[in-house]
Each structure stands twice: as C-alpha cells, then as structure tokens.
Amino acid sequence: MGLDIRMPIGLMFAILGLFLTGYGLFGDKSVYYKSLGVNINLIWGVVLIVFSAVMIVLAMRGNRNPSPAGDVDTSRRGH
C-alpha cells in the first residue's frame, strides 16, 4: 500500500518533545513542588525525543531500498 506514517509521527513527537524539554529546562521551577521536586516535563520531553528518533530511523530504513512493482523473477518460468 505505500502509506508510511512513521516520518510524520516522528516529526510530530520530535516537536512536542522539544517544546516539553525546553519548558522543563527553562520553565518555572516552583511548579515541581506538587510532584515532589521531579521535573516530569524534562523527563517526558526526553522520552518523546527518543521515541521520535526511533520512528524517524525506522522510516528512513523502510524507504531506503524500495523494490519496483514489476521486479519479478521470470527465470524459472514453466518449471
């Protein structure tokens, strides 16, 4: 079918991960009082970036060597 959504999904999660990581690094530190001092935005931002990298690598590997539709081995015809 030729529909590969790994690249758009990877790019979407990369953008969201970058925003979340940036907010975790440069945002107001007082909001982490409720979460016992854990910077959950930074942690999940990094998780999203890693997930997006995996999706982008898989998309690039999947598109590396597409075989043409007419590539059929006819050397064994009739046997």
Backbone as a chain_set.jsonl record, in Angstrom:
{"seq": "MGLDIRMPIGLMFAILGLFLTGYGLFGDKSVYYKSLGVNINLIWGVVLIVFSAVMIVLAMRGNRNPSPAGDVDTSRRGH", "coords": {"N": [[0.793, -1.187, 0.0], [1.975, 1.392, 0.431], [1.638, 3.578, 2.173], [3.187, 5.295, 4.589], [3.408, 6.253, 7.761], [5.289, 6.77, 9.634], [7.307, 8.741, 9.509], [5.915, 11.349, 9.603], [4.739, 11.009, 12.153], [7.009, 10.694, 13.74], [8.218, 13.225, 13.393], [6.242, 14.878, 14.491], [6.224, 14.045, 17.207], [8.839, 14.739, 17.801], [8.812, 17.536, 17.696], [6.945, 18.104, 19.745], [8.336, 16.949, 21.872], [10.624, 18.556, 21.965], [9.502, 21.029, 22.687], [8.454, 20.357, 25.224], [10.747, 19.537, 26.595], [12.209, 21.927, 26.532], [10.502, 23.533, 28.076], [10.744, 22.182, 30.475], [13.427, 22.626, 31.052], [13.766, 25.443, 31.065], [11.546, 26.522, 32.284], [9.361, 27.613, 34.988], [10.484, 26.7, 38.113], [9.041, 26.312, 40.409], [6.686, 24.963, 39.964], [7.132, 22.299, 40.231], [6.877, 21.561, 42.801], [4.564, 20.249, 43.564], [4.952, 17.742, 42.487], [6.83, 16.508, 44.056], [9.345, 17.593, 43.575], [10.24, 16.48, 41.212], [11.182, 16.833, 37.914], [9.102, 16.419, 35.741], [8.354, 17.242, 33.216], [10.755, 17.604, 31.828], [11.737, 14.975, 31.858], [9.766, 13.474, 30.415], [9.846, 14.905, 28.044], [12.37, 14.224, 27.044], [11.925, 11.488, 26.713], [9.987, 11.546, 24.67], [11.53, 12.655, 22.602], [13.42, 10.628, 22.193], [11.711, 8.544, 21.376], [10.727, 9.694, 19.009], [13.067, 9.812, 17.515], [13.552, 7.087, 17.117], [11.303, 6.424, 15.537], [11.784, 8.007, 13.257], [14.212, 6.953, 12.336], [13.381, 4.329, 11.733], [11.57, 4.926, 9.685], [13.285, 5.96, 7.757], [14.884, 3.744, 7.241], [12.97, 2.047, 6.161], [12.352, 3.256, 3.744], [14.639, 3.102, 2.302], [15.417, 1.14, 0.325], [13.385, 0.663, -1.902], [11.582, -1.753, -3.711], [10.838, -2.111, -7.157], [7.527, -2.473, -8.556], [7.267, -4.155, -10.747], [9.32, -5.978, -10.639], [9.976, -9.072, -11.061], [10.977, -12.419, -10.773], [11.602, -14.176, -13.59], [13.03, -16.298, -14.469], [12.546, -18.933, -13.847], [10.346, -19.839, -15.164], [7.762, -22.017, -16.06], [8.657, -24.289, -14.796]], "CA": [[0.0, 0.0, 0.0], [2.797, 2.571, 0.256], [1.374, 4.634, 3.139], [4.111, 5.163, 5.722], [3.166, 7.404, 8.622], [6.322, 6.847, 10.667], [8.017, 10.021, 9.441], [5.134, 12.431, 10.211], [4.585, 10.768, 13.583], [8.298, 11.003, 14.349], [8.418, 14.673, 13.4], [5.298, 15.465, 15.44], [6.707, 13.784, 18.556], [10.078, 15.498, 17.995], [8.436, 18.919, 18.004], [6.358, 18.118, 21.09], [9.401, 16.651, 22.82], [11.481, 19.733, 22.095], [8.767, 22.011, 23.485], [8.343, 19.893, 26.6], [12.091, 19.591, 27.176], [12.517, 23.342, 26.738], [9.735, 24.01, 29.221], [11.329, 21.577, 31.661], [14.732, 23.232, 31.338], [13.732, 26.891, 31.257], [10.293, 26.947, 32.909], [9.314, 27.95, 36.404], [10.814, 25.52, 38.921], [8.124, 26.175, 41.534], [5.572, 24.075, 39.623], [7.502, 20.92, 40.541], [6.648, 21.324, 44.217], [3.479, 19.269, 43.668], [5.442, 16.428, 42.067], [7.947, 16.169, 44.95], [10.595, 18.08, 43.017], [10.607, 15.747, 39.993], [10.947, 17.62, 36.703], [8.452, 15.448, 34.861], [8.349, 17.779, 31.849], [12.051, 17.296, 31.228], [11.841, 13.525, 31.67], [8.912, 13.045, 29.309], [10.345, 15.53, 26.819], [13.461, 13.381, 26.545], [11.308, 10.241, 26.251], [9.372, 11.828, 23.372], [12.591, 12.844, 21.609], [13.977, 9.299, 21.89], [10.702, 7.848, 20.579], [10.686, 10.28, 17.667], [14.282, 9.391, 16.8], [13.334, 5.7, 16.693], [10.348, 6.437, 14.427], [12.422, 8.585, 12.069], [15.186, 5.967, 11.842], [12.623, 3.247, 11.098], [11.025, 5.435, 8.425], [14.376, 6.089, 6.786], [15.272, 2.381, 6.862], [11.917, 1.476, 5.336], [12.347, 3.899, 2.428], [15.985, 3.062, 1.727], [15.568, 0.301, -0.85], [12.083, 0.192, -2.373], [11.664, -2.575, -4.914], [9.8, -1.747, -8.123], [6.417, -3.424, -8.587], [7.426, -5.078, -11.863], [10.528, -6.776, -10.456], [9.572, -10.445, -10.828], [11.95, -13.384, -11.292], [10.98, -14.991, -14.626], [13.993, -17.29, -14.936], [12.067, -20.269, -13.539], [9.025, -19.981, -15.772], [7.45, -23.307, -16.645], [9.209, -25.418, -14.03]], "C": [[0.838, 1.253, 0.0], [2.54, 3.715, 1.217], [2.247, 4.404, 4.358], [3.987, 6.408, 6.578], [4.222, 7.544, 9.709], [7.052, 8.186, 10.657], [7.179, 11.177, 10.008], [4.93, 12.25, 11.71], [5.883, 11.103, 14.31], [8.557, 12.494, 14.438], [7.486, 15.364, 14.399], [5.786, 15.263, 16.882], [8.026, 14.508, 18.827], [9.767, 16.94, 18.37], [7.857, 19.017, 19.414], [7.418, 17.855, 22.156], [10.333, 17.831, 23.035], [10.801, 20.82, 22.922], [8.734, 21.617, 24.962], [9.693, 19.919, 27.309], [12.492, 21.036, 27.452], [11.774, 23.917, 27.925], [10.303, 23.429, 30.518], [12.655, 22.203, 32.049], [14.62, 24.695, 31.756], [12.48, 27.407, 31.953], [10.452, 27.238, 34.393], [9.509, 26.688, 37.247], [9.83, 25.31, 40.074], [6.953, 25.242, 41.23], [5.87, 22.625, 39.976], [7.389, 20.604, 42.029], [5.583, 20.241, 44.416], [3.936, 17.857, 43.302], [6.696, 16.02, 42.84], [9.304, 16.534, 44.351], [11.056, 17.375, 41.758], [10.225, 16.589, 38.785], [10.38, 16.689, 35.628], [8.387, 15.938, 33.415], [9.655, 17.469, 31.134], [12.173, 15.805, 30.934], [11.016, 13.065, 30.478], [9.273, 13.73, 27.993], [11.469, 14.716, 26.201], [12.914, 12.058, 26.028], [10.678, 10.436, 24.87], [10.42, 12.019, 22.277], [13.208, 11.505, 21.219], [12.996, 8.503, 21.028], [10.645, 8.39, 19.154], [11.919, 9.897, 16.862], [14.135, 7.958, 16.305], [12.386, 5.656, 15.498], [10.975, 6.976, 13.143], [13.445, 7.624, 11.484], [14.469, 4.816, 11.152], [12.026, 3.686, 9.766], [12.104, 5.539, 7.364], [14.857, 4.703, 6.337], [14.251, 1.753, 5.937], [11.9, 2.042, 3.932], [13.686, 3.786, 1.71], [16.04, 2.307, 0.41], [14.209, -0.209, -1.328], [12.241, -0.622, -3.656], [10.544, -2.178, -5.863], [8.743, -2.849, -8.203], [6.587, -4.465, -9.686], [8.639, -5.977, -11.75], [10.153, -8.198, -10.055], [10.601, -11.358, -11.474], [11.259, -14.302, -12.291], [11.909, -16.074, -15.13], [13.503, -18.722, -14.707], [10.678, -20.522, -14.113], [8.857, -21.378, -16.38], [8.012, -24.494, -15.882], [8.459, -25.636, -12.774]], "O": [[0.291, 2.237, -0.497], [3.181, 4.757, 1.086], [2.065, 3.424, 5.081], [4.408, 7.492, 6.175], [4.063, 8.359, 10.617], [7.38, 8.708, 11.722], [7.693, 11.931, 10.834], [4.946, 13.227, 12.459], [5.86, 11.724, 15.372], [9.061, 12.977, 15.452], [7.884, 16.315, 15.072], [5.766, 16.198, 17.683], [8.305, 14.858, 19.974], [10.396, 17.499, 19.268], [8.229, 19.902, 20.185], [7.398, 18.472, 23.221], [10.782, 18.079, 24.154], [11.44, 21.459, 23.757], [8.961, 22.449, 25.84], [9.776, 20.279, 28.483], [13.058, 21.329, 28.505], [12.333, 24.696, 28.696], [10.338, 24.111, 31.542], [12.976, 22.304, 33.233], [15.295, 25.135, 32.687], [12.361, 28.609, 32.191], [11.537, 27.121, 34.962], [8.765, 25.718, 37.097], [9.795, 24.226, 40.656], [6.289, 24.776, 42.157], [4.955, 21.803, 40.016], [7.758, 19.515, 42.469], [5.69, 19.417, 45.325], [3.352, 16.88, 43.771], [7.527, 15.271, 42.328], [10.298, 15.852, 44.6], [12.157, 17.64, 41.275], [9.075, 17.008, 38.651], [11.094, 16.24, 34.732], [8.367, 15.128, 32.489], [9.65, 17.109, 29.957], [12.662, 15.42, 29.872], [11.519, 12.34, 29.621], [9.023, 13.17, 26.926], [11.519, 14.536, 24.984], [13.386, 11.553, 25.009], [10.822, 9.579, 23.998], [10.213, 11.587, 21.143], [13.489, 11.271, 20.043], [13.401, 7.861, 20.059], [10.526, 7.621, 18.201], [11.826, 9.679, 15.654], [14.55, 7.646, 15.189], [12.639, 4.925, 14.541], [10.719, 6.45, 12.06], [13.54, 7.491, 10.264], [14.904, 4.369, 10.091], [11.982, 2.901, 8.818], [11.86, 5.238, 6.196], [15.199, 4.519, 5.169], [14.612, 1.009, 5.026], [11.467, 1.356, 3.006], [13.845, 4.325, 0.615], [16.655, 2.789, -0.541], [13.91, -1.393, -1.176], [12.953, -0.216, -4.573], [9.42, -1.933, -5.426], [9.035, -4.017, -7.946], [6.076, -5.576, -9.547], [8.956, -6.685, -12.706], [10.026, -8.504, -8.869], [11.048, -11.104, -12.593], [10.423, -15.119, -11.904], [11.604, -16.718, -16.134], [14.021, -19.643, -15.338], [9.926, -21.342, -13.586], [9.717, -21.849, -17.124], [7.834, -25.629, -16.324], [8.786, -26.543, -12.009]]}, "num_chains": 1, "name": "protein.A"}
